[in-house]
Amino acid sequence: MGEWKWFNGGVITIQQNQTLVVNGKPVGKWECTNAARGVLNLRWNAGYVDTMIVTGDRISGKNQQGAVVSGTRINKPKTGK
């Protein structure tokens, strides 16, 4: 979860409710496919699917066409009480 500086210069928010957000607008959904390895699938509304591995404050992987995608965490979500 949190905000990530994306490889293309944008900022993506990965929300706890499994939504991907850019500039306050939902742009896709995510799902955890292997929690032990930190593997996520990011399903973008535009039709792309990125298979990513989260390692600390880095996220990296490839989309279904083999293009490399990555990001760096810039903000962790605030926790409640």
Residue pairs with C-beta under 8 A, 6 or more apart in sequence:
1 14
1 15
1 16
1 76
1 77
2 13
2 14
2 73
2 74
2 75
2 76
2 77
3 11
3 12
3 13
3 73
3 74
3 75
4 11
4 12
4 13
4 14
4 59
4 71
4 72
4 73
4 74
5 11
5 71
5 72
5 73
5 74
6 12
6 69
6 70
6 71
7 68
7 69
7 70
7 71
10 22
11 22
11 74
12 20
12 21
12 22
12 27
12 71
13 20
13 21
13 22
14 20
14 30
15 21
15 77
16 77
18 29
18 30
18 31
19 26
19 28
19 29
19 30
20 26
20 27
20 28
20 29
20 30
20 42
20 44
21 27
26 45
27 44
27 45
27 46
28 42
28 43
28 44
28 45
28 46
29 42
29 43
30 40
30 41
30 42
30 43
31 40
31 41
31 43
32 39
32 40
33 39
33 40
33 41
33 51
37 53
38 53
38 54
38 55
39 51
39 52
39 53
39 54
40 51
40 52
40 53
40 54
40 59
41 49
41 50
41 51
41 52
42 48
42 49
42 50
42 52
43 49
44 50
48 63
48 64
48 65
49 63
49 64
50 61
50 62
50 63
50 69
51 61
51 62
51 63
52 59
52 60
52 61
52 69
53 59
53 60
53 61
56 73
57 72
57 73
58 70
58 71
58 72
58 73
59 70
59 71
59 72
59 73
60 68
60 69
60 70
60 71
61 68
61 69
61 70
62 68
62 69
63 69
